[in-house]
Amino acid sequence: MDSRAWVSLLAAALQLSLAATAIVAGGRSAVARPLAAFGFCMFGWNFAVFARHAFEAPELTVLDAAFTAISPALVFEVVLAFTGTARSFRAPRIALWLVLGALSGTSLLGFVSPAVLRFLDEPSWAIAFLVGWLPSLAFEVWLLARHLRTSNDPREKARARTVLSALAIGATFAMSDVARTLGLPTPWLGAIGTVASGALLTTLAVRMELFDRNVSTRTAVYVLAMTTAFVVAYLVVLRSFAGSLAAQTFGTLVVTLFVVAVARELVAARTEARERMQRLTVLGRFSAQMAHDLKSPLSALLGAVQVLEGLEDDGPEAKETRSEFLALVAEQAKRVTGIVDRYDRMGRVEPRKTLVRINDVARAAARANGLPPSSLVLTEGEPECEADADLLESAVENVVRNALEACRERGELAEGDVRVETAQDAARGLLLFRVVDRGPGMDARQRARVFDDFFTTKASGSGLGLSFARRVMVAHGGDVRLESERGRGTTVELSLPI
């Protein structure tokens, strides 16, 4: 085998380990899935190049071209996920997938069409590829540069520089392969580029908290062992059936299906375990809060019953005392019923609307979280809206609690770290709550998922605070908007129609 084949094999192993790392350690990170898909694509491309040269199988040019054609679309997905802009650029994503997907599908026809097989080595194929690739590459560089410029967190800046470096190295070296296809006398450097970019992305995932945590040594060893086993399996299949393209294709297909099955089972098992733990965490926090709310009225009920049991005569004073404590029992029983009804409605988010003063809601939310009156910035007058007071207070309380917990991550709370504001936007016909904190803030990937159920940036968090607040506001015809920057804190705005 020549040096290009060996480099391609090394690159294939590295890219497969990158994909496995994203699957095993990525969790619910927005970057994990596109990064895993990109790793598998690059593994397929490098392994096809390796097999074509090592076993003299020119037919594998088809897989080379198909994987090459689709790779820029996957890179685009990784960059969008990293910068948290996947929802903002749907049109460019669809256009890129249509163009490069068509080119990749056409390339696969080379297995059955000699004309298409010849087309794959012609400059016209390279030109078609460049038409789809170069605009997306320029857009990716712009997105990463903007993300780097607007980020305030040194760690996020380091991650952005690493992604930008990986993109620049991979694209520069890949360009040499495209230039060679166009007939220019350049060396084949694409495999070297994937080795370098794969190493940078693996470092990013393993040591730079791309998935909001470092990858453990145990996970790294597991990924390395799994990658080695799969690469050896591919090599055994190709060596055993050398000279028979049909047998090699069937064997590699079987191994690939096995890899996909193992990855799917692994992801399913980890996802199920994670979701089970999240449900238990949420149930625990929900139960603890309910127990806290019920403790006071139940204590009052128990005390009243004990007093009533101690009354032995039927004199006027005893009758008056009995009457007072029976009234207390009835009052506390109604209170317990109200608490249970409140939690039931919280679970179903079914508003029972009455006229509510938003300043009163803000005061109640601040008081429930122990904030001093100086933390309140209330609008003039007493603007009202039709809303469920209990649900609205719970929503604002959740947001305030999130803000306090975020600020506590940076140390002791100081005056002004959390503010609760109300405002009236007559132009839009909205009443507004704003919860402003000076906490650590969130990066672009966290902002993109902040309203997802069970998503949390805190080890003890339930991941339901903001998602519940949004469901409450939507049920009232309003919405929730969040602004956050690393190092600059977070502002959550809840809006209601007047």
C-alpha positions as CSV (number, residue, x, y, z in Angstrom):
1,M,0.0,0.0,0.0
2,D,1.1,3.6,-0.7
3,S,1.3,6.4,1.9
4,R,-2.0,7.8,0.8
5,A,-3.8,4.5,1.7
6,W,-2.2,4.4,5.2
7,V,-3.1,8.1,5.9
8,S,-6.6,7.4,4.7
9,L,-6.9,4.4,7.1
10,L,-5.6,6.5,10.0
11,A,-8.1,9.3,9.1
12,A,-10.9,6.7,8.9
13,A,-10.1,5.4,12.4
14,L,-9.9,8.9,13.8
15,Q,-13.2,10.0,12.3
16,L,-15.0,6.9,13.4
17,S,-13.7,7.5,17.0
18,L,-15.0,11.1,16.7
19,A,-18.4,9.8,15.7
20,A,-18.4,7.2,18.5
21,T,-17.4,9.9,21.1
22,A,-20.3,12.1,20.0
23,I,-22.7,9.2,20.4
24,V,-21.4,8.0,23.7
25,A,-20.7,11.3,25.4
26,G,-22.8,13.8,23.6
27,G,-25.9,13.4,25.6
28,R,-28.6,15.8,24.5
29,S,-26.1,18.3,23.2
30,A,-27.3,20.0,19.9
31,V,-23.9,19.4,18.4
32,A,-23.7,15.6,19.1
33,R,-25.9,14.3,16.3
34,P,-24.6,16.4,13.4
35,L,-21.0,15.8,14.6
36,A,-21.6,12.0,14.8
37,A,-23.1,12.1,11.3
38,F,-20.2,14.0,9.9
39,G,-17.7,11.6,11.6
40,F,-19.4,8.6,10.0
41,C,-19.4,10.4,6.6
42,M,-15.7,11.1,6.8
43,F,-15.0,7.6,7.9
44,G,-16.9,6.3,4.9
45,W,-15.0,8.6,2.6
46,N,-11.5,7.8,4.0
47,F,-12.2,4.1,4.1
48,A,-13.4,4.1,0.5
49,V,-10.2,5.9,-0.5
50,F,-8.1,3.4,1.5
51,A,-9.8,0.4,0.0
52,R,-9.7,1.7,-3.5
53,H,-5.9,2.0,-3.3
54,A,-5.1,-0.9,-1.0
55,F,-7.2,-3.5,-2.9
56,E,-7.2,-1.9,-6.4
57,A,-10.9,-1.5,-6.6
58,P,-11.6,1.5,-8.9
59,E,-15.4,0.9,-8.5
60,L,-15.1,2.4,-4.9
61,T,-14.7,5.8,-6.6
62,V,-18.5,5.8,-6.4
63,L,-18.5,5.8,-2.6
64,D,-15.6,8.3,-2.6
65,A,-17.7,10.7,-4.7
66,A,-21.0,10.1,-2.8
67,F,-19.5,10.7,0.6
68,T,-17.5,13.7,-0.7
69,A,-20.7,15.3,-2.1
70,I,-22.7,15.1,1.1
71,S,-20.0,16.1,3.5
72,P,-20.4,19.9,3.2
73,A,-24.0,19.7,4.1
74,L,-23.0,17.8,7.3
75,V,-20.3,20.4,8.1
76,F,-23.0,23.1,7.7
77,E,-25.2,21.3,10.2
78,V,-22.3,21.1,12.7
79,V,-21.5,24.8,12.4
80,L,-25.2,25.8,12.7
81,A,-25.5,23.6,15.8
82,F,-22.3,25.0,17.4
83,T,-23.4,28.6,16.8
84,G,-27.0,27.9,17.9
85,T,-28.4,29.2,14.6
86,A,-30.0,26.0,13.2
87,R,-33.5,27.4,13.5
88,S,-32.6,30.8,11.9
89,F,-31.2,29.5,8.6
90,R,-33.7,26.8,7.5
91,A,-33.8,28.0,3.8
92,P,-30.0,27.7,3.2
93,R,-30.0,24.3,4.9
94,I,-32.7,23.0,2.6
95,A,-31.1,24.5,-0.5
96,L,-27.7,22.9,0.4
97,W,-29.2,19.5,1.1
98,L,-31.1,19.6,-2.2
99,V,-28.0,20.5,-4.3
100,L,-25.5,18.2,-2.6
101,G,-28.0,15.4,-2.0
102,A,-28.8,15.3,-5.7
103,L,-25.0,15.2,-6.5
104,S,-24.5,12.4,-4.0
105,G,-27.4,10.4,-5.3
106,T,-26.2,10.8,-8.9
107,S,-22.8,9.6,-7.9
108,L,-24.2,6.4,-6.4
109,L,-25.6,5.6,-9.9
110,G,-22.0,4.9,-10.9
111,F,-22.4,1.4,-9.5
112,V,-24.8,0.6,-12.4
113,S,-23.9,3.1,-15.0
114,P,-20.5,3.3,-16.7
115,A,-21.3,6.7,-18.0
116,V,-21.9,8.1,-14.5
117,L,-18.7,6.3,-13.3
118,R,-16.7,8.2,-15.9
119,F,-18.5,11.4,-15.0
120,L,-17.1,11.1,-11.4
121,D,-13.5,11.6,-12.6
122,E,-14.3,14.4,-14.9
123,P,-13.9,18.2,-14.1
124,S,-17.6,18.7,-14.5
125,W,-18.3,16.7,-11.4
126,A,-15.8,18.8,-9.4
127,I,-17.4,22.0,-10.8
128,A,-20.8,20.8,-9.7
129,F,-19.4,20.1,-6.2
130,L,-17.8,23.5,-5.9
131,V,-21.1,25.2,-6.8
132,G,-22.6,23.7,-3.7
133,W,-19.6,23.7,-1.4
134,L,-18.0,27.2,-1.8
135,P,-21.0,29.3,-0.8
136,S,-21.7,27.1,2.2
137,L,-18.0,27.3,3.2
138,A,-18.0,31.1,3.1
139,F,-21.2,31.2,5.1
140,E,-19.8,28.9,7.7
141,V,-16.6,31.1,8.1
142,W,-18.8,34.1,8.5
143,L,-21.0,32.4,11.2
144,L,-18.0,31.2,13.2
145,A,-16.2,34.6,12.9
146,R,-19.4,36.4,14.1
147,H,-19.8,33.9,17.0
148,L,-16.1,34.4,17.9
149,R,-16.5,38.2,17.9
150,T,-19.7,38.3,19.9
151,S,-18.8,35.7,22.5
152,N,-17.5,37.0,25.9
153,D,-16.5,33.7,27.5
154,P,-12.8,32.8,27.0
155,R,-13.6,29.1,26.9
156,E,-16.3,29.6,24.2
157,K,-13.8,31.7,22.2
158,A,-11.3,28.9,22.4
159,R,-13.9,26.4,21.2
160,A,-14.9,28.7,18.3
161,R,-11.3,29.2,17.3
162,T,-10.8,25.4,17.3
163,V,-13.8,24.8,15.1
164,L,-12.7,27.6,12.8
165,S,-9.2,26.1,12.6
166,A,-10.6,22.6,11.9
167,L,-12.8,24.0,9.1
168,A,-9.9,26.0,7.6
169,I,-7.5,23.1,7.6
170,G,-10.0,20.5,6.3
171,A,-11.2,22.8,3.6
172,T,-7.7,23.9,2.5
173,F,-6.5,20.3,2.2
174,A,-9.7,19.1,0.6
175,M,-9.3,21.8,-2.1
176,S,-6.2,20.1,-3.3
177,D,-8.1,16.9,-4.1
178,V,-10.8,19.0,-6.0
179,A,-8.0,20.8,-7.9
180,R,-6.5,17.5,-8.8
181,T,-9.9,16.3,-10.2
182,L,-10.0,19.6,-12.2
183,G,-6.7,18.6,-13.8
184,L,-4.3,20.8,-11.8
185,P,-1.0,19.2,-10.7
186,T,-1.7,19.3,-7.0
187,P,-1.0,16.4,-4.5
188,W,-3.8,14.4,-2.9
189,L,-3.9,16.0,0.6
190,G,-7.6,15.5,1.6
191,A,-6.9,12.6,3.9
192,I,-4.2,14.6,5.7
193,G,-6.7,17.4,6.2
194,T,-9.2,15.0,7.7
195,V,-6.6,13.7,10.1
196,A,-5.7,17.2,11.3
197,S,-9.3,18.4,11.5
198,G,-10.5,15.2,13.1
199,A,-7.8,15.5,15.8
200,L,-8.9,19.1,16.5
201,L,-12.6,18.2,16.7
202,T,-11.8,15.1,19.0
203,T,-9.8,17.4,21.3
204,L,-12.7,19.8,21.3
205,A,-15.1,17.1,22.3
206,V,-12.9,15.3,24.8
207,R,-11.1,18.2,26.6
208,M,-12.8,21.4,25.8
209,E,-16.3,20.6,27.0
210,L,-18.1,20.8,23.6
211,F,-20.8,18.7,25.2
212,D,-20.8,20.8,28.4
213,R,-18.6,18.3,30.1
214,N,-15.3,16.6,29.6
215,V,-15.2,13.0,28.4
216,S,-14.1,10.5,31.1
217,T,-11.0,8.3,30.6
218,R,-13.3,5.2,30.8
219,T,-15.4,6.6,27.9
220,A,-12.3,7.4,25.9
221,V,-11.0,3.8,26.3
222,Y,-14.3,2.3,25.4
223,V,-14.6,4.4,22.3
224,L,-11.0,3.5,21.2
225,A,-11.6,-0.2,21.7
226,M,-14.9,-0.1,19.8
227,T,-13.3,1.9,16.9
228,T,-10.4,-0.5,16.7
229,A,-12.7,-3.5,16.6
230,F,-14.8,-2.0,13.8
231,V,-11.8,-1.0,11.7
232,V,-10.3,-4.4,12.0
233,A,-13.6,-6.0,11.0
234,Y,-13.7,-3.9,7.8
235,L,-10.1,-4.8,7.0
236,V,-10.8,-8.5,7.5
237,V,-13.8,-8.3,5.2
238,L,-11.9,-6.5,2.5
239,R,-8.8,-8.7,2.7
240,S,-10.9,-12.0,2.8
241,F,-12.9,-11.1,-0.3
242,A,-10.2,-9.3,-2.3
243,G,-10.9,-9.5,-6.0
244,S,-14.7,-9.8,-5.6
245,L,-16.4,-6.4,-5.4
246,A,-19.8,-8.0,-4.8
247,A,-18.5,-10.0,-1.8
248,Q,-16.6,-7.0,-0.5
249,T,-19.7,-4.8,-0.8
250,F,-21.9,-7.3,0.9
251,G,-19.4,-7.8,3.7
252,T,-18.9,-4.1,4.4
253,L,-22.6,-3.6,4.3
254,V,-23.1,-6.3,7.0
255,V,-20.4,-4.7,9.2
256,T,-21.9,-1.3,8.7
257,L,-25.3,-2.5,9.6
258,F,-23.8,-4.1,12.7
259,V,-22.1,-0.8,13.6
260,V,-25.4,1.1,13.1
261,A,-27.2,-1.4,15.3
262,V,-24.7,-1.2,18.1
263,A,-24.7,2.6,17.9
264,R,-28.5,2.7,18.0
265,E,-28.8,0.3,20.9
266,L,-26.1,2.2,22.8
267,V,-27.8,5.6,22.2
268,A,-31.2,4.1,23.1
269,A,-29.9,2.6,26.3
270,R,-28.1,5.8,27.4
271,T,-31.1,7.9,26.4
272,E,-33.5,5.7,28.4
273,A,-31.3,5.8,31.5
274,R,-30.8,9.5,31.2
275,E,-34.6,10.2,30.8
276,R,-35.4,7.8,33.7
277,M,-33.0,9.7,35.9
278,Q,-34.5,13.0,34.8
279,R,-38.0,11.9,35.5
280,L,-37.0,10.7,38.9
281,T,-35.2,14.1,39.6
282,V,-38.3,16.0,38.4
283,L,-40.6,13.8,40.5
284,G,-38.3,14.3,43.5
285,R,-38.2,18.1,43.2
286,F,-42.0,18.3,42.5
287,S,-42.7,16.1,45.5
288,A,-40.4,18.1,47.8
289,Q,-42.1,21.3,46.7
290,M,-45.5,19.9,47.3
291,A,-44.5,18.5,50.7
292,H,-43.2,22.0,51.6
293,D,-46.4,23.6,50.6
294,L,-48.6,21.1,52.5
295,K,-46.5,21.0,55.6
296,S,-47.9,24.2,57.1
297,P,-51.6,23.6,56.7
298,L,-51.3,20.0,57.8
299,S,-49.4,21.1,60.9
300,A,-52.2,23.6,61.7
301,L,-54.8,20.8,61.2
302,L,-52.9,18.5,63.5
303,G,-52.6,21.2,66.2
304,A,-56.3,22.0,65.9
305,V,-57.3,18.3,66.3
306,Q,-55.1,18.0,69.3
307,V,-56.7,21.0,71.0
308,L,-60.2,19.7,70.2
309,E,-59.3,16.3,71.7
310,G,-58.2,18.0,74.9
311,L,-61.5,19.8,75.5
312,E,-63.4,17.8,78.1
313,D,-66.3,20.0,79.3
314,D,-69.2,21.6,77.5
315,G,-69.0,25.1,79.1
316,P,-69.4,28.3,77.1
317,E,-65.6,28.8,76.8
318,A,-65.1,25.2,75.6
319,K,-67.9,25.7,73.0
320,E,-66.3,28.9,71.8
321,T,-62.9,27.3,71.6
322,R,-64.3,24.3,69.8
323,S,-66.0,26.6,67.3
324,E,-62.8,28.5,66.6
325,F,-60.8,25.4,66.0
326,L,-63.4,23.8,63.9
327,A,-63.3,26.9,61.7
328,L,-59.5,26.6,61.6
329,V,-59.8,22.9,60.5
330,A,-62.2,23.9,57.7
331,E,-60.0,26.7,56.6
332,Q,-56.9,24.6,56.5
333,A,-58.7,21.7,54.7
334,K,-59.7,24.2,52.1
335,R,-56.1,25.4,51.9
336,V,-54.9,21.8,51.3
337,T,-57.6,21.3,48.6
338,G,-56.4,24.5,47.0
339,I,-52.8,23.4,47.0
340,V,-53.6,20.0,45.5
341,D,-55.8,21.7,42.8
342,R,-53.0,24.2,42.1
343,Y,-50.5,21.4,41.4
344,D,-53.1,19.5,39.3
345,R,-53.5,22.6,37.1
346,M,-49.8,23.1,37.0
347,G,-49.4,19.7,35.5
348,R,-52.2,20.3,32.9
349,V,-51.6,24.0,32.5
350,E,-55.3,24.9,32.3
351,P,-55.8,28.5,33.3
352,R,-58.8,29.8,35.3
353,K,-58.7,33.4,34.4
354,T,-59.5,36.3,36.7
355,L,-58.4,39.9,36.7
356,V,-54.8,39.9,37.9
357,R,-52.5,42.8,38.7
358,I,-49.1,42.1,37.3
359,N,-47.3,44.1,40.0
360,D,-48.9,41.8,42.6
361,V,-47.6,38.8,40.7
362,A,-44.1,40.2,40.7
363,R,-44.2,41.0,44.4
364,A,-45.4,37.5,45.2
365,A,-42.7,35.9,43.0
366,A,-40.0,38.0,44.7
367,R,-41.3,37.3,48.2
368,A,-41.5,33.5,47.5
369,N,-37.8,33.5,46.5
370,G,-36.7,35.7,49.4
371,L,-35.9,38.8,47.3
372,P,-35.9,42.2,49.0
373,P,-38.3,44.9,47.8
374,S,-35.4,46.8,46.4
375,S,-35.1,44.1,43.7
376,L,-38.5,45.1,42.2
377,V,-38.8,47.7,39.4
378,L,-42.6,48.0,38.9
379,T,-44.5,49.9,36.3
380,E,-46.6,52.9,37.3
381,G,-50.2,52.3,38.1
382,E,-51.7,48.9,38.6
383,P,-52.1,47.4,35.1
384,E,-54.4,44.3,35.0
385,C,-54.9,41.4,32.7
386,E,-57.0,38.3,32.6
387,A,-54.9,35.4,33.8
388,D,-54.7,32.5,36.3
389,A,-53.0,34.1,39.2
390,D,-51.6,30.8,40.6
391,L,-50.2,29.6,37.3
392,L,-48.8,33.1,36.5
393,E,-47.1,33.3,39.9
394,S,-45.6,29.8,39.5
395,A,-44.2,30.7,36.1
396,V,-42.6,33.9,37.3
397,E,-41.3,32.2,40.5
398,N,-39.7,29.5,38.4
399,V,-37.8,32.0,36.3
400,V,-36.7,34.0,39.4
401,R,-35.5,30.7,41.0
402,N,-33.5,29.9,37.9
403,A,-31.9,33.4,38.0
404,L,-31.0,33.0,41.7
405,E,-29.5,29.6,41.2
406,A,-27.5,30.9,38.3
407,C,-26.1,33.8,40.3
408,R,-25.2,31.5,43.2
409,E,-22.9,29.5,40.9
410,R,-20.6,32.6,40.9
411,G,-20.5,32.9,44.7
412,E,-22.5,34.8,47.3
413,L,-25.5,36.8,46.1
414,A,-25.0,40.6,46.0
415,E,-27.7,43.3,46.0
416,G,-29.0,43.8,42.5
417,D,-27.8,40.4,41.1
418,V,-31.5,39.6,40.4
419,R,-34.2,42.1,39.4
420,V,-37.8,41.6,38.7
421,E,-39.4,44.2,36.5
422,T,-42.9,44.8,35.1
423,A,-43.7,47.0,32.1
424,Q,-46.5,47.9,29.8
425,D,-46.0,48.0,26.0
426,A,-49.0,49.8,24.7
427,A,-47.8,49.7,21.1
428,R,-47.8,45.9,21.1
429,G,-50.7,45.5,23.5
430,L,-48.6,43.6,26.0
431,L,-47.9,43.5,29.7
432,L,-44.3,42.3,30.5
433,F,-42.4,40.6,33.3
434,R,-38.6,40.8,33.0
435,V,-36.3,38.8,35.2
436,V,-32.7,40.1,34.9
437,D,-29.7,38.4,36.5
438,R,-25.9,38.9,36.6
439,G,-25.2,35.2,36.5
440,P,-22.7,33.4,34.2
441,G,-25.1,33.5,31.2
442,M,-25.5,30.9,28.4
443,D,-23.7,30.1,25.2
444,A,-25.4,29.8,21.8
445,R,-25.9,26.0,22.1
446,Q,-27.6,26.4,25.5
447,R,-29.8,29.2,24.3
448,A,-31.0,27.1,21.4
449,R,-32.3,24.4,23.8
450,V,-33.2,26.4,26.8
451,F,-37.0,25.8,26.4
452,D,-36.7,22.1,25.9
453,D,-38.2,19.9,28.5
454,F,-35.6,18.4,30.9
455,F,-32.8,20.6,29.6
456,T,-30.8,22.2,32.4
457,T,-27.3,23.6,32.9
458,K,-27.3,22.8,36.6
459,A,-26.4,19.5,38.2
460,S,-29.4,19.6,40.5
461,G,-31.8,21.2,38.0
462,S,-35.0,19.6,36.8
463,G,-35.0,21.2,33.3
464,L,-38.7,22.1,33.6
465,G,-38.6,25.8,34.9
466,L,-38.4,27.7,31.6
467,S,-40.3,25.1,29.6
468,F,-43.2,25.2,32.2
469,A,-43.1,29.0,32.2
470,R,-43.4,29.0,28.4
471,R,-46.3,26.6,28.5
472,V,-48.1,28.9,31.0
473,M,-47.5,32.0,28.9
474,V,-48.6,30.3,25.6
475,A,-51.8,29.0,27.4
476,H,-52.5,32.7,28.2
477,G,-51.8,33.8,24.6
478,G,-48.4,35.2,25.5
479,D,-44.8,34.1,25.0
480,V,-41.3,34.0,26.6
481,R,-38.2,35.5,25.2
482,L,-34.6,35.0,26.4
483,E,-31.5,37.0,25.9
484,S,-28.2,35.7,27.3
485,E,-24.5,36.1,26.8
486,R,-21.6,34.3,28.5
487,G,-20.3,36.5,31.2
488,R,-23.1,39.1,30.9
489,G,-26.0,37.4,32.6
490,T,-29.5,36.6,31.3
491,T,-32.8,38.4,30.8
492,V,-36.0,36.5,30.5
493,E,-39.1,38.4,29.3
494,L,-42.6,37.0,29.8
495,S,-45.3,38.7,27.8
496,L,-49.1,38.7,28.2
497,P,-51.8,40.4,26.1
498,I,-53.5,43.3,27.9
